[in-house]
């Protein structure tokens, strides 16, 4: 099921990076980049920055300074945020 998205670990990391991107691009979120990285399970700012840049094609700092829609390069397509937030919706999204 996870093969199209690069495996379970890549799928989970992509979801964490997407959530971190949303937090970074939120003007109301004043946390430092390293704090956001830690909040989404990254052990260091360097690991987060490398993974973020690989996933989105730009650095976390660039993601914070410009309003862009996150588009992961290798993630699974999602039917919709509300639907994908439930376990059933998550499983449906994997089938897409």
C-alpha atoms as a printed R data frame, in Angstrom:
   type eleno elety resid chain resno       x      y      z
1  ATOM     1    CA   UNK     A     1   0.000  0.000  0.000
2  ATOM     2    CA   UNK     A     2   2.813  2.428  0.790
3  ATOM     3    CA   UNK     A     3   5.056  1.498 -2.130
4  ATOM     4    CA   UNK     A     4   3.809  4.325 -4.418
5  ATOM     5    CA   UNK     A     5   4.729  6.892 -1.743
6  ATOM     6    CA   UNK     A     6   8.203  5.463 -1.102
7  ATOM     7    CA   UNK     A     7   7.344  3.268  1.869
8  ATOM     8    CA   UNK     A     8   5.821  3.768  5.293
9  ATOM     9    CA   UNK     A     9   8.660  5.876  6.704
10 ATOM    10    CA   UNK     A    10   8.670  8.237  3.735
11 ATOM    11    CA   UNK     A    11   4.890  8.586  3.895
12 ATOM    12    CA   UNK     A    12   5.009  9.471  7.590
13 ATOM    13    CA   UNK     A    13   7.881 11.913  7.081
14 ATOM    14    CA   UNK     A    14   6.034 13.569  4.188
15 ATOM    15    CA   UNK     A    15   2.988 14.089  6.383
16 ATOM    16    CA   UNK     A    16   5.144 15.563  9.173
17 ATOM    17    CA   UNK     A    17   6.889 17.867  6.683
18 ATOM    18    CA   UNK     A    18   3.560 19.001  5.263
19 ATOM    19    CA   UNK     A    19   2.290 19.837  8.754
20 ATOM    20    CA   UNK     A    20   5.542 21.672  9.538
21 ATOM    21    CA   UNK     A    21   5.170 23.635  6.292
22 ATOM    22    CA   UNK     A    22   1.696 24.724  7.307
23 ATOM    23    CA   UNK     A    23   3.047 25.909 10.673
24 ATOM    24    CA   UNK     A    24   5.950 27.745  9.009
25 ATOM    25    CA   UNK     A    25   3.697 29.583  6.593
26 ATOM    26    CA   UNK     A    26   1.237 30.621  9.319
27 ATOM    27    CA   UNK     A    27   1.950 34.296 10.085
28 ATOM    28    CA   UNK     A    28   0.422 33.850 13.547
29 ATOM    29    CA   UNK     A    29   2.964 31.144 14.452
30 ATOM    30    CA   UNK     A    30   5.979 32.948 15.865
31 ATOM    31    CA   UNK     A    31   7.977 29.857 16.843
32 ATOM    32    CA   UNK     A    32  11.514 29.602 15.551
33 ATOM    33    CA   UNK     A    33  12.143 27.117 12.743
34 ATOM    34    CA   UNK     A    34  14.039 24.795 15.090
35 ATOM    35    CA   UNK     A    35  11.079 24.794 17.502
36 ATOM    36    CA   UNK     A    36   8.701 23.838 14.698
37 ATOM    37    CA   UNK     A    37  11.115 21.122 13.558
38 ATOM    38    CA   UNK     A    38  11.229 19.672 17.068
39 ATOM    39    CA   UNK     A    39   7.442 19.902 17.409
40 ATOM    40    CA   UNK     A    40   7.075 17.693 14.333
41 ATOM    41    CA   UNK     A    41   9.569 15.087 15.457
42 ATOM    42    CA   UNK     A    42  12.843 16.131 13.851
43 ATOM    43    CA   UNK     A    43  15.905 15.610 16.037
44 ATOM    44    CA   UNK     A    44  17.901 18.519 14.623
45 ATOM    45    CA   UNK     A    45  17.432 21.660 12.575
46 ATOM    46    CA   UNK     A    46  19.919 20.339  9.998
47 ATOM    47    CA   UNK     A    47  17.969 17.095  9.462
48 ATOM    48    CA   UNK     A    48  14.739 19.051  9.191
49 ATOM    49    CA   UNK     A    49  16.211 21.542  6.725
50 ATOM    50    CA   UNK     A    50  17.593 18.792  4.473
51 ATOM    51    CA   UNK     A    51  14.345 16.822  4.490
52 ATOM    52    CA   UNK     A    52  12.232 19.962  3.961
53 ATOM    53    CA   UNK     A    53  14.377 21.153  1.041
54 ATOM    54    CA   UNK     A    54  14.278 17.719 -0.580
55 ATOM    55    CA   UNK     A    55  10.500 17.485 -0.192
56 ATOM    56    CA   UNK     A    56   9.522 20.993 -1.328
57 ATOM    57    CA   UNK     A    57  12.474 22.284 -3.363
58 ATOM    58    CA   UNK     A    58  13.158 25.273 -1.113
59 ATOM    59    CA   UNK     A    59  14.446 25.872  2.396
60 ATOM    60    CA   UNK     A    60  12.298 26.223  5.526
61 ATOM    61    CA   UNK     A    61  13.347 29.871  5.717
62 ATOM    62    CA   UNK     A    62  12.088 30.452  2.172
63 ATOM    63    CA   UNK     A    63   8.886 28.621  3.092
64 ATOM    64    CA   UNK     A    64   8.394 30.959  6.009
65 ATOM    65    CA   UNK     A    65   9.170 34.189  4.129
66 ATOM    66    CA   UNK     A    66   6.889 33.546  1.166
67 ATOM    67    CA   UNK     A    67   3.298 32.453  1.064
68 ATOM    68    CA   UNK     A    68   3.299 29.305 -1.040
69 ATOM    69    CA   UNK     A    69   1.118 26.258 -1.158
70 ATOM    70    CA   UNK     A    70   3.107 23.232 -0.059
71 ATOM    71    CA   UNK     A    71   3.417 20.657 -2.802
72 ATOM    72    CA   UNK     A    72   5.379 17.635 -1.683
73 ATOM    73    CA   UNK     A    73   7.315 16.079 -4.518
74 ATOM    74    CA   UNK     A    74   6.678 12.489 -3.482
75 ATOM    75    CA   UNK     A    75   3.550 12.349 -1.343
76 ATOM    76    CA   UNK     A    76   0.349 10.421 -1.783
77 ATOM    77    CA   UNK     A    77  -2.562 12.351 -3.257
78 ATOM    78    CA   UNK     A    78  -5.275 13.145 -0.739
79 ATOM    79    CA   UNK     A    79  -9.018 13.166 -1.244
80 ATOM    80    CA   UNK     A    80  -9.432 16.145  1.071
81 ATOM    81    CA   UNK     A    81  -8.122 17.399  4.369
82 ATOM    82    CA   UNK     A    82 -11.280 16.616  6.346
83 ATOM    83    CA   UNK     A    83 -11.572 13.148  4.895
84 ATOM    84    CA   UNK     A    84  -7.842 12.385  5.190
85 ATOM    85    CA   UNK     A    85  -7.848 13.355  8.871
86 ATOM    86    CA   UNK     A    86  -9.853 10.258  9.804
87 ATOM    87    CA   UNK     A    87  -8.420  6.763  9.698
88 ATOM    88    CA   UNK     A    88 -10.962  5.702  7.080
89 ATOM    89    CA   UNK     A    89 -10.165  8.765  4.961
90 ATOM    90    CA   UNK     A    90  -6.458  8.080  5.366
91 ATOM    91    CA   UNK     A    91  -6.910  4.555  4.030
92 ATOM    92    CA   UNK     A    92  -8.985  5.850  1.118
93 ATOM    93    CA   UNK     A    93  -6.279  8.391  0.297
94 ATOM    94    CA   UNK     A    94  -3.719  5.599  0.133
95 ATOM    95    CA   UNK     A    95  -5.801  3.878 -2.516
96 ATOM    96    CA   UNK     A    96  -5.790  6.945 -4.786
